[in-house]
């Protein structure tokens, strides 16, 4: 049985919703925005700032300079470190802690890498065709149809760059995950069923 499920996903693929459905089917705790809230509490930074840093401008030299270059929290050692890297350390520590607390589904945040030493993790990647990503982004996130495909590509490129910088691995590459699911052809419910079934029986 896999006690931890990590879900990496393309923007617009419905990965968050699928993760929540899988958590409900398994009776596991669910972490997505909840993880950002924990990071905010521990770091003293706002939820909005952490979300922005996590996938859009992480590791940008301009970002680190603009924010003062480093972030020091009394709860951590005083080794100077770029703010983006400091946030990643906080994030990884929280992910490891919540995994120790009990069964859960964690969406994004390089959780698969942070928990790579554990043998009870099921690492999932969710993707879907561009047309369906655009349709979902327009409906669910109320994003304007104009330039929607360009915006989706920008966000997914940022996620890929963020993942590669901190892990040295290719985001979305099948070799880095236990299962890769196409939510466009399978649908959200089927994806959640597959994840829950594998987690229960592996």
PyMOL commands that set and color helices and strands:
alter all, ss='L'
color gray80, all
select helices_A, chain A and resi 15-26+33-43+47-55+61-66+83-101+111-114+130-140+148-167+174-176+183-186+188-201
alter helices_A, ss='H'
color red, helices_A
select strands_A, chain A and resi 4-9+29-31+104-107+121-127+179-182
alter strands_A, ss='S'
color yellow, strands_A
deselect
rebuild
show_as cartoon
